[in-house]
Amino acid sequence: MDEYTFLQKLLAEVLGTAALVFIGVGSVPATGLVGGAAPSTMAELGVIAFAFAMAVVMMIYAIGHISGCHINPAITVASAVLGKMPWRQVSGYIAAQLTGATIGALAIIGVLGTESVGLGLGIAAYGPPVGAGQAFFAELLGTFLLAFVVFGAIDAKATAGFAGLAIGFAVFAIIVVVAPATSAAINPARVVGPMLIGQIYGGTVHWAQLPVYITAEGVGAVTAGLVYAGLTARRRPATDSAPVTTVVPERNLP
């Protein structure tokens, strides 16, 4: 029997995604408030990437044992495709993640004030010279790399205890390269939550770009899961007798 109820898992996903958005996305307007201008330099991007990474690390160790700490609808869908979680739980997880992302975005305004909306509220967006095709590829590749690290880090044969650090470092590295093109959302919930709150508070929101983010991130995560599954598929032993196997339960998702 599962140690935690489904409701406990959903509440953990709400909390985890809220923390991710509040700290990670919130670092964008916070950097602008401190620096007096919108973040643009590599040093400022490094601070933002570090904030996202630390938010992921702290939530993995805080709630990973409860819900798996997906805090990302793309990871949830990919996990269901690979049979790592039942499909019946997917809609609940995604709803919890979107709720958490919205709460996290609202918390940014609560802490930094409405001036954070004028600084963009960390809303993911792309613009000239980056077009939809380039943005799609950037988000697909970034999410692919993130999901590939996730599935590798939580594999039963991976070194125990380091999943949080591996995934956090992956988030940091991916953001540094992808953010100049698309803000490196690599997470549908992180896209939707700030967009919704930004719209409510009169910010600039490019809703037409949302399908690009969601589709690219979903495809990237599922592809990464399938690639990892293919790389780690075990060969059947060449013997006439039935093999004796030991089932090692896979650790929870981050």
KEGU-535319 format. One record per residue (C-alpha): x, y, z; residue in one letter; residue number from 1. Coordinates in steps of 0.001 Angstrom, whole numbers. Example, Ala and Ser with C-alpha at 12.3 -4.5 7.8 and 13.67 -1.06 7.14 Angstrom:
2
(node (12300,-4500,7800),"a",1)
(node (13670,-1060,7140),"s",2)
END
This chain:
254
(node (0,0,0),"m",1)
(node (1220,3483,-853),"d",2)
(node (2452,5332,2222),"e",3)
(node (863,8632,1130),"y",4)
(node (-2661,9398,-54),"t",5)
(node (-3349,10876,-3484),"f",6)
(node (-4490,14110,-1817),"l",7)
(node (-1179,14377,24),"q",8)
(node (646,13944,-3261),"k",9)
(node (-1437,16638,-4942),"l",10)
(node (-880,19086,-2091),"l",11)
(node (2850,18389,-2298),"a",12)
(node (2791,19175,-6037),"e",13)
(node (908,22421,-5364),"v",14)
(node (3470,23464,-2777),"l",15)
(node (6453,22375,-4847),"g",16)
(node (5344,24123,-8032),"t",17)
(node (4414,27260,-6099),"a",18)
(node (7885,27364,-4585),"a",19)
(node (9507,26803,-7973),"l",20)
(node (7608,29696,-9561),"v",21)
(node (7940,32026,-6580),"f",22)
(node (11712,31574,-6283),"i",23)
(node (12703,30835,-9878),"g",24)
(node (10337,33089,-11800),"v",25)
(node (10420,35662,-8996),"g",26)
(node (14167,36017,-9378),"s",27)
(node (13607,37684,-12752),"v",28)
(node (11747,40804,-11545),"p",29)
(node (13755,40744,-8308),"a",30)
(node (16965,41066,-10302),"t",31)
(node (15413,43924,-12257),"g",32)
(node (14338,45709,-9081),"l",33)
(node (17786,45454,-7556),"v",34)
(node (19646,46342,-10733),"g",35)
(node (17229,49034,-11848),"g",36)
(node (16696,47475,-15267),"a",37)
(node (15414,44284,-16820),"a",38)
(node (17873,41392,-16481),"p",39)
(node (20106,41119,-19518),"s",40)
(node (23725,40394,-18584),"t",41)
(node (25190,36922,-18179),"m",42)
(node (25789,37627,-14484),"a",43)
(node (22107,38421,-13984),"e",44)
(node (21113,35356,-16005),"l",45)
(node (23383,33282,-13781),"g",46)
(node (21575,34505,-10661),"v",47)
(node (18213,33643,-12214),"i",48)
(node (19394,30200,-13301),"a",49)
(node (20823,29570,-9843),"f",50)
(node (17519,30540,-8218),"a",51)
(node (15609,28087,-10393),"f",52)
(node (18152,25349,-9695),"a",53)
(node (18040,25847,-5942),"m",54)
(node (14236,25878,-5947),"a",55)
(node (14242,22520,-7728),"v",56)
(node (16858,21035,-5399),"v",57)
(node (15118,22101,-2202),"m",58)
(node (11725,20836,-3371),"m",59)
(node (13086,17478,-4522),"i",60)
(node (14479,16815,-1067),"y",61)
(node (11402,18271,641),"a",62)
(node (8577,16532,-1233),"i",63)
(node (10230,14023,-3573),"g",64)
(node (9399,11171,-1199),"h",65)
(node (5746,12244,-1093),"i",66)
(node (4694,12939,-4674),"s",67)
(node (7869,12376,-6676),"g",68)
(node (8217,16176,-6986),"c",69)
(node (7379,16334,-10675),"h",70)
(node (6327,20019,-10392),"i",71)
(node (6203,19932,-14187),"n",72)
(node (3289,18661,-16320),"p",73)
(node (5685,17551,-19049),"a",74)
(node (7492,15240,-16611),"i",75)
(node (4149,13931,-15345),"t",76)
(node (2915,13059,-18840),"v",77)
(node (6234,11457,-19774),"a",78)
(node (6155,9410,-16558),"s",79)
(node (2695,8098,-17439),"a",80)
(node (3800,7245,-20988),"v",81)
(node (6670,5190,-19542),"l",82)
(node (4381,3457,-17050),"g",83)
(node (5989,5057,-14011),"k",84)
(node (2648,6374,-12756),"m",85)
(node (-1001,5538,-13546),"p",86)
(node (-2754,7675,-16156),"w",87)
(node (-5682,8201,-13792),"r",88)
(node (-3438,10407,-11620),"q",89)
(node (-2140,12598,-14444),"v",90)
(node (-5017,15097,-14561),"s",91)
(node (-4854,15600,-10796),"g",92)
(node (-1098,16171,-10874),"y",93)
(node (-1344,18678,-13720),"i",94)
(node (-4183,20564,-12024),"a",95)
(node (-2138,20718,-8819),"a",96)
(node (935,21967,-10694),"q",97)
(node (-1004,24682,-12519),"l",98)
(node (-2609,25739,-9242),"t",99)
(node (778,25890,-7541),"g",100)
(node (2299,27892,-10396),"a",101)
(node (-519,30424,-10189),"t",102)
(node (-150,30730,-6425),"i",103)
(node (3611,31156,-6826),"g",104)
(node (3183,33931,-9404),"a",105)
(node (682,35690,-7155),"l",106)
(node (3136,35411,-4261),"a",107)
(node (5743,37255,-6333),"i",108)
(node (3459,40280,-6512),"i",109)
(node (2687,39927,-2827),"g",110)
(node (6379,40132,-1949),"v",111)
(node (7801,42424,-4651),"l",112)
(node (4708,44521,-5363),"g",113)
(node (2990,45382,-8623),"t",114)
(node (6213,46881,-9925),"e",115)
(node (7264,43293,-10638),"s",116)
(node (4493,43138,-13268),"v",117)
(node (6016,46090,-15072),"g",118)
(node (9316,44225,-15110),"l",119)
(node (7656,41305,-16857),"g",120)
(node (6849,39097,-13836),"l",121)
(node (9218,36540,-15321),"g",122)
(node (6628,35606,-17955),"i",123)
(node (8135,33323,-20594),"a",124)
(node (8171,34849,-24067),"a",125)
(node (10197,35013,-27229),"y",126)
(node (10496,37704,-29862),"g",127)
(node (12554,38916,-32831),"p",128)
(node (14935,37629,-33974),"p",129)
(node (13638,34380,-32404),"v",130)
(node (10670,32975,-34306),"g",131)
(node (8187,30256,-33418),"a",132)
(node (10246,27503,-35039),"g",133)
(node (13428,28417,-33212),"q",134)
(node (11530,28818,-29946),"a",135)
(node (9895,25424,-30405),"f",136)
(node (13259,23761,-30960),"f",137)
(node (14839,25552,-27992),"a",138)
(node (12072,24494,-25587),"e",139)
(node (11967,20961,-26991),"l",140)
(node (15723,20504,-26601),"l",141)
(node (15840,22106,-23168),"g",142)
(node (12976,19972,-21860),"t",143)
(node (14464,16871,-23476),"f",144)
(node (17733,17391,-21619),"l",145)
(node (15942,18063,-18334),"l",146)
(node (13691,15012,-18612),"a",147)
(node (16597,12785,-19694),"f",148)
(node (18518,13768,-16567),"v",149)
(node (15403,13270,-14429),"v",150)
(node (14803,9715,-15624),"f",151)
(node (18475,8867,-15342),"g",152)
(node (18893,10352,-11873),"a",153)
(node (15901,8496,-10413),"i",154)
(node (16776,5157,-11996),"d",155)
(node (17167,2361,-9443),"a",156)
(node (20751,1825,-10657),"k",157)
(node (21750,5484,-10303),"a",158)
(node (23837,6595,-7340),"t",159)
(node (21409,7023,-4466),"a",160)
(node (20845,10405,-2837),"g",161)
(node (22087,12662,-5638),"f",162)
(node (18996,13040,-7843),"a",163)
(node (18207,16477,-6435),"g",164)
(node (21661,17837,-7169),"l",165)
(node (21854,16280,-10636),"a",166)
(node (18493,17690,-11660),"i",167)
(node (19198,21084,-10097),"g",168)
(node (22498,21370,-11951),"f",169)
(node (20729,20362,-15176),"a",170)
(node (18170,23139,-14693),"v",171)
(node (20954,25676,-14129),"f",172)
(node (22910,24619,-17223),"a",173)
(node (19870,24482,-19503),"i",174)
(node (18616,27927,-18481),"i",175)
(node (21986,29562,-19142),"v",176)
(node (21862,28475,-22790),"v",177)
(node (18132,28418,-23597),"v",178)
(node (16919,31495,-21686),"a",179)
(node (18200,34055,-24226),"p",180)
(node (15881,32478,-26804),"a",181)
(node (12698,31625,-24879),"t",182)
(node (13245,32423,-21181),"s",183)
(node (13893,28663,-20796),"a",184)
(node (10512,27743,-19405),"a",185)
(node (10982,23957,-19918),"i",186)
(node (7828,23520,-17822),"n",187)
(node (4212,24184,-18939),"p",188)
(node (3083,25113,-15420),"a",189)
(node (5863,27683,-15120),"r",190)
(node (4556,29196,-18371),"v",191)
(node (832,29248,-17563),"v",192)
(node (886,30466,-13937),"g",193)
(node (2785,33733,-14510),"p",194)
(node (853,34366,-17740),"m",195)
(node (-2463,34112,-15905),"l",196)
(node (-1442,36397,-13037),"i",197)
(node (277,38789,-15445),"g",198)
(node (-2930,39069,-17439),"q",199)
(node (-4981,39769,-14316),"i",200)
(node (-2595,42539,-13234),"y",201)
(node (-2349,44170,-16644),"g",202)
(node (1011,42807,-17726),"g",203)
(node (2110,41991,-21267),"t",204)
(node (1158,38408,-22102),"v",205)
(node (1660,36714,-25472),"h",206)
(node (-1017,34021,-25289),"w",207)
(node (-449,33086,-28932),"a",208)
(node (2963,31723,-27923),"q",209)
(node (1514,29331,-25329),"l",210)
(node (916,26398,-27754),"p",211)
(node (4554,26576,-28845),"v",212)
(node (5770,26203,-25258),"y",213)
(node (3344,23487,-24182),"i",214)
(node (3723,21350,-27314),"t",215)
(node (7512,21599,-27438),"a",216)
(node (7896,20794,-23755),"e",217)
(node (5526,17837,-23914),"g",218)
(node (7219,16376,-26973),"v",219)
(node (10665,16963,-25486),"g",220)
(node (9895,15220,-22193),"a",221)
(node (8161,12218,-23755),"v",222)
(node (10935,11799,-26330),"t",223)
(node (13573,11920,-23588),"a",224)
(node (11724,9254,-21619),"g",225)
(node (11470,6963,-24628),"l",226)
(node (15135,7467,-25512),"v",227)
(node (16200,6709,-21946),"y",228)
(node (13987,3623,-21856),"a",229)
(node (15562,2436,-25105),"g",230)
(node (19095,2997,-23827),"l",231)
(node (18460,1074,-20611),"t",232)
(node (16383,-1805,-21991),"a",233)
(node (17750,-5124,-20718),"r",234)
(node (18556,-7902,-23137),"r",235)
(node (16908,-11230,-22465),"r",236)
(node (19448,-13903,-21537),"p",237)
(node (19992,-16539,-24212),"a",238)
(node (18757,-19555,-22253),"t",239)
(node (15920,-22015,-22475),"d",240)
(node (15197,-21814,-18767),"s",241)
(node (13171,-19012,-17245),"a",242)
(node (15529,-16425,-15715),"p",243)
(node (15395,-15694,-12027),"v",244)
(node (15010,-11955,-11560),"t",245)
(node (15133,-9677,-8565),"t",246)
(node (12750,-6780,-8718),"v",247)
(node (14323,-3566,-7473),"v",248)
(node (11663,-896,-6956),"p",249)
(node (12497,2330,-8717),"e",250)
(node (12801,5374,-6508),"r",251)
(node (10175,8105,-6648),"n",252)
(node (10392,10718,-9347),"l",253)
(node (12037,13994,-8291),"p",254)
END
